[in-house]
């Protein structure tokens, strides 16, 4: 665990990988140190944003060093089920990049639960990982200017669901009718770090 | 009680203290770009510091009071405005802000606060995420809330106007300063950066001699906060402001200190920014 400077109001904690991020995030989000207003997990880091009027970076650093990561936190709780129509524009391309048939890609995508490692890019956009999934999909060479909301996509080791229409460079493999971000719902964001997701093929 | 918008000027948004605590869901904080000025405006009319105000970009806002309202402006001083001095705007009276001679953003606070419906706990408009109230438009009728606290009894706040020429801001090392080495840090702190016209509430895009990376490769996305100086492949940094993305994939070489970010939010295109190691 390495503590990196991030100005006068934040501290960036770097760890070795996604599992460590989830474990550290689970511990810090469950009991944030005094004066910390945001805990932001990402691919290899957890950012702690403080209110400088309420704490010091030294105090937050000491609290982080005392924190015991909660390993396996991501395996608790019920999985969110997302029915997917696997008819995305890039399904065939993505399957070929992985050396699979489209059917095999769908089978692998639906075979085991995914976990939201972190969020970003847009409100409610989760970066999902599938332990042992073996995903490694390059982004499209030319990003689309408009990706429809509900698009289910792949990039790198991640899968994700576009919460709304936006530009995007991920490979589109399908679409879901479930709104992953809906301001009329509480909570608006269906996917949060640690949430387990099971994709199922919609009939 | 309400305020009718006759003209919004180039860009007027509703802002407050934003949406802390939701960044892990991909929801950025947003809020007033110059927080110190917005808080001062609220203090002067006896509002809680998190009351919603109008953030007016380069003046031009015209409003009509539909009831007797106590109003004040802070930040960039516009001709015709009750600047740093709370003033009663009688029912039916109009307030028209001219263009400021210095600074970019003017905050108009109304006693009782702008009471549009909150979205995810805040009335801030996040222009990057598309969250919060719509950008203020002519014909909008903005509700005003009930006063929450006694008046402070301050007639005039003595605060300096935003800088006209170059601004110097303190900068601290960021998490990826080592990607640029000592020479990169010297280049960051040793030159005059120019604010470009591509700047907005998301960030100030700076122009100057590009910073050179010592190492190639991609950075996995990581969280960042207001004040980050992120260096895209072009080598010219972006100073992130209120509506910055929650995470980013380019290295952050440094951070403008929290207090100085507010002053940077008053910089106009063409103005100079010098970053002094803090």
Interface residues (C-beta under 8 A of the other chain):
Chain A: X4 X5 X6 X7 X8 X9 X10 X12 X14 X25 X29 X37 X38 X39 X40 X41 X42 X43 X44 X45 X46 X47 X49 X51 X52 X118 X119 X120 X121 X122 X123 X124 X125 X126 X164 X183 X187 X188 X189 X192 X193
Chain B: X20 X21 X22 X23 X24 X25 X26 X27 X29 X119 X120 X129 X130 X131 X172 X173 X174 X175 X176 X177 X220 X221 X222 X223 X224 X225 X226 X227 X228 X245 X246 X247 X252 X254 X255 X256 X257 X258 X259 X278
